[in-house]
Amino acid sequence: MLQSKLPDVGTTIFTRMSALANEQQALNLSQGFPDFQAPQALRTALAHHALEGHNQYAPMTGLPALREAIANQLARHRGVRCDPETEITVVPGATEAIFCAITACVRPGDEVILLDPCYDSYRPAVILAGGVPVHVPLGAAAFAPDWERIESAISARTRLLVLNSPHNPTGAVMSRDDLLQLQRLVTRHGLLVVSDEVYEYLVFDGRGHHSALQFEGLRSRCFAVFSFGKTFGVTGWKTGYCVAPPELTAELRKVHQYVCFVAVTPVQQALADFMSREPDYPLGLAASYQHKRDLFCAALANSRFHLQPSAGSYFQLLDYSAISASVDTVLCEQWTREVGVASIPVSVFYQQPPPQRLLRFCFAKQDAQLLRAAERLCRI
Ligand SMILES: Cc1ncc(COP(=O)(O)O)c(C=O)c1O
């Protein structure tokens, strides 16, 4: 009847592992979402705006008050000035913005560089646009980009490079030098960039986040994508934004208006209220998530796992090579059933997984849950 355009795609691992965790009543450290509540004032504001009757379509580009609040936040925290009219678009989740950006600029046969391991939505978006994903592995040491290798993967057909820092699934954070290297490379080869910065505030150990928007040569050719779901702990609200120069924003909006058209109105109002009342709320996130990372890692000190504390995001990788030679996809299901802790196998983020033994655990969980999970993992 229908020849699939995505023959290799099934239900995502996140859906499958969360379902298995529920079925087995395992501690769910697989899917990336907090198990604690978002700020009360934010949730109250949503209820207030819905009850006040703000329940019809917002403007296609996003509520002006929210775009204004985003521009203020970018100026305050990143030193970046943006025009909310022509450069900021509110979207129903970062995933939609990534899809729209890729759809807007990739033509059939265009090559798109993806750095493996990478978030699972990039590749299908490239394929649906008729593009060719070119997967380049991140370096074996600390998952840093190997810029020489990336440059050697660039051809005359390369159109776009997708970047993600802080990084899912590894927690790696790109340095200022990485962004300078990227800037040199995309300028030299005339490439566009999608910079997925959804974990921008979750950078630990006193390191800061470097946004592509802070580098003039990147900013002029970049769609930078952010998620309120991650910053405010409301992944179920599926709201984010994309910052791009006016010409790129115009093209993004042409797609966005026919994919989802708008993001949810009372959610946008609640976010605008909260951001104008508490503009520095995101600055407290690094300390509270670092506490969770440290708690989880310290509780695993006597386990047989090897780990390097995550530099950013809310994911911690555990290396189980001293425990088992099984492939991660099998082991992760087995341990969900037998140990009662669900995780995500890192191999699913690769086109060609290397011979490594890594599982990803989300530490955006209540302290007691993290301690219970670590205790179970220490028994292995
Ligand atoms: C790297 C990365 N990008 C994008 C997203 C999606 O964000 P949103 O829920 O706002 O679509 C996620 C969510 O897990 C992610 O990890």
The ligand as an ORCA input file, in Angstrom:
! r2SCAN-3c Opt
* xyz 0 1
  C      19.180     17.184     22.470
  C      17.702     17.383     22.493
  N      17.137     18.185     21.592
  C      15.816     18.403     21.562
  C      14.984     17.806     22.481
  C      13.508     18.043     22.400
  O      13.053     19.127     23.114
  P      11.492     19.444     23.131
  O      10.847     18.533     24.121
  O      11.410     20.883     23.517
  O      10.975     19.191     21.739
  C      15.521     16.953     23.445
  C      14.639     16.256     24.396
  O      14.956     15.256     24.978
  C      16.914     16.737     23.444
  O      17.483     15.915     24.348
*
